[in-house]
C-alpha cells in the first residue's frame, strides 16, 4: 500500500521549517526546508510563507501546522516570540483558506513530543510521565502520560530567579550571552531540578535546535529522571505536525 505523505510545518520565532513526512514510517521524505520567519511575524506574512512552501513541495491532503503558542480550539492564545497580532488568530483555518485543504493547528513542542513518543522517537513505548523540552528561540514543553499528550503546558514560562526560564536558558540566550556549555548547562540543570520537583517525570527529552549539539553538552545535564536526546532532533516538530495531521487531532 502506498504510504501517506503529509506536510509538516513548524513555525518558530526565527525560522519556519517544513518537509513532506511519510507518516507511516515517521520520517521526512524531502530535505528539510528552512526559511526565515518574516519580520514582523504577522499571521498574514507567516501564513503566506507557509502557503508558498506548501505549493513548492506539491503537498496534498491535510497539513500539520505547529506553532509557538498555546493553541486552544484552533486559536492561538499567546504569542511570546511572534507578533502579538497572533493572539486570537485561527491560524489553521486561515491557512486552510489559502491552500484549500484542511489544516491541523497545534503547539510546536506538543508536536515535537508527539513525534518522540511515536515509533522511532526517543520515548517510543515509554510508560509513565515524559516531559519533552525544546530549546530554541524560547523553551517549549510537551507533557505525556503513557504516550498520551496533556496539551499546552508552558513550562518555558516557569519562573526561575524571578523571570521566565526561557529568558535564561533557551538556545537563543546561550548564543546571545555567549555562554559556554558548562555555564548554559548549569542553568538548564537548575531548570530541570525545578521541573523534577514539581512533576517527577520518568524521562526528559531534550529537543529543539540545540539537540543537534547534544554530544557536546548531554553529559553535563543532570537529573534524577532519565535524560535522552530527541531522536528526531530539530525535525521533531515537523514530523509531529504531520502526525497530528494524519490523526486529524485539532487542539
Ligand atoms: C511559547 C510556547 C512554545 C515555546 C517554544 C514559548 O515562548 O510560549 O508556546 O512552545 O516558546 O517555541
Boltz pocket constraint, residues with backbone or C-beta under 6 A from the ligand:
constraints:
  - pocket:
      binder: B
      contacts: [[A, 11], [A, 12], [A, 13], [A, 67], [A, 68], [A, 69], [A, 70], [A, 78], [A, 80], [A, 81], [A, 107], [A, 108], [A, 109], [A, 134], [A, 136], [A, 137], [A, 138], [A, 139], [A, 140], [A, 141], [A, 153], [A, 154], [A, 156], [A, 166]]
      max_distance: 6.0
